[in-house]
Amino acid sequence: MSKVARDFAGYAGHPPAMRWPNGAGLAVSLVVNIEEGAELSLRAGDDRNEHVYEAVERVEGAPDLCMESHFEYGPRAGWPRIRNALRNRRLPATLSACGRALEATPWIAAQAVEDGHEVSAHGWRWERHVDFDAATERAAIARTVEAIERTAGEPPRGWHTRSATSLRTRDLLIEQGGFLYDSNAYNDDIPYVVDTAQGAHVVLPYAFDTNDMRFQNGGGFVFAEDFARYCSAAFDRLLEESAQVPRMLSIGLHTRIIGRPARIGGLETFLDNALQREGVWFATRAEIARAWRRATGLPDWQPRPCPPDFASGVPA
């Protein structure tokens, strides 16, 4: 396991002098998190029920049908609204998908591929890796890759753990061989490169403030206008800065959250405003990672074969 040193300096105010494709200064990454079906559920064989949601109380010792129905809203009603918002504007997105979620909703993977979106990995289940031992984490990564390859037609090129990784997560992703980038960081407004035993690896920081999760209790967003106004403020500032230095904006979306009828308009308003501006590149995270490699003089990335014993111990 490599030591993970903290880096407070980053580019120290001097990021690479580069432009995104078409001379854009700002790259916008729309991330649709697909987690429904991967939440904790006694009926799915987990040891407890999920309790992270807007209005769900903890239920112990029995299936939580209320919680399950809240999560079911995303695939049934929320995803079609988000899909239409993106299709109508011909915008690419990255679906950050849990493997177990796509097993429950394989049509979402198929529709995403049909629409030209990227399907990246969000873990096997909607879970943290910080408490995993090495064997458990290896199995979760391998099982996730297999599920996404089976439902989307190709393996994921990106990974984002639910908030807390282990100290070995990035090493295992790189060892697996199929990951161009990860988003297991929140520490910058542009990508950066870390050196690993297998060469340069791109990190695309994610964001929790420009994220519809803030509609959850105490999160700060109440109305669709709150989401549109906040994301637009971030967009405007980053676009202004991008005249001098490259910038990236991540917009986090969840089918069960922004897909509600009173909220989807906030996403549409933000997108329509952003599409009117010059110097903006809407792209998948894989496209952004590849562009960053090219612009910073790194060779084109190619997946390496997964070690034959990497997936050993994967549960059936």
Stockholm file with secondary structure:
# STOCKHOLM 1.0

chainA/1-316         MSKVARDFAGYAGHPPAMRWPNGAGLAVSLVVNIEEGAELSLRAGDDRNEHVYEAVERVEGAPDLCMESHFEYGPRAGWPRIRNALRNRRLPATLSACGRALEATPWIAAQAVEDGHEVSAHGWRWERHVDFDAATERAAIARTVEAIERTAGEPPRGWHTRSATSLRTRDLLIEQGGFLYDSNAYNDDIPYVVDTAQGAHVVLPYAFDTNDMRFQNGGGFVFAEDFARYCSAAFDRLLEESAQVPRMLSIGLHTRIIGRPARIGGLETFLDNALQREGVWFATRAEIARAWRRATGLPDWQPRPCPPDFASGVPA
#=GR chainA/1-316 SS CCCCCCCSCTTTTCCCCCCCGGGCSEEEEEEEEECTTCSCCGGGTCSSCCCCSSSCCCCCSSCCHHHHHHHHHIIIIIHHHHHHHHHHHTCCCEEEECHHHHHHCHHHHHHHHHTTCEEEECCSSSCCCTTCCHHHHHHHHHHHHHHHHHHHSSCCSEECCSSCCCTTHHHHHHHHSCCSEECCCCSCSSCEEEEETTEEEEECCCCSSSBGGGGSTTSSCCSHHHHHHHHHHHHHHHHHHTTTSCEEEEEEEETTTTTSTTTHHHHHHHHHHHHTSSSEEECCHHHHHHHHHHHTTCCCCCCCCCCTTTTTTCCC
#=GC SS_cons         CCCCCCCSCTTTTCCCCCCCGGGCSEEEEEEEEECTTCSCCGGGTCSSCCCCSSSCCCCCSSCCHHHHHHHHHIIIIIHHHHHHHHHHHTCCCEEEECHHHHHHCHHHHHHHHHTTCEEEECCSSSCCCTTCCHHHHHHHHHHHHHHHHHHHSSCCSEECCSSCCCTTHHHHHHHHSCCSEECCCCSCSSCEEEEETTEEEEECCCCSSSBGGGGSTTSSCCSHHHHHHHHHHHHHHHHHHTTTSCEEEEEEEETTTTTSTTTHHHHHHHHHHHHTSSSEEECCHHHHHHHHHHHTTCCCCCCCCCCTTTTTTCCC
//
